[in-house]
Amino acid sequence: MALINPHINFNGNAEEAFNFYRSVFGGEFAMIVRFKEMSSPEHPIAESEENKLMHIALPIGQNVLMGNDVPEFMGRVNENENRSKISISAESREEADKLFNGLSEGGSIEVPMDDSPWGSYFGMFRDKYGIEWMVDFDPKYNGKV
């Protein structure tokens, strides 16, 4: 079965955001590529961009959270865009609380963790980097959707 791995664009703070995500989820980065590593005479990288991240990957279970900084010449990412959310299916209420509390620190909570009308334990928020998350624990699925 194919896996779905979210990819997030940032306005120059991808490394800070991913260090925060790693502090909540744990683990180690599978890959970090800086723009300067891709520089060549044909494709020079501006000094102001060279230490920004072209790619970063954080394995979380069987999935990988990926991201990058958008180069300034491509414009800024709309940090208030709300067309998508990252959904986490926790394996327990305790794990759901841990992830919700950790990731929402410094952000804004839209729906606090609580028992939902559809039978799962659910919460929703925007983290301090503007990324929207949903955390869910459904005992019927035991963390597997």
Secondary structure, 3 states (H helix, E strand, C coil): CCCCCCEEEECCCHHHHHHHHHHHHCCCCCEEEEHHHHCCCCCCCCCCCCCCEEEEEEEECCEEEEEEECCHHHCCCCCCCCCCCEEEECCCHHHHHHHHHHHHCCCEEEEEEEECCCCCEEEEEECCCCCEEEEEECCCCCCCC
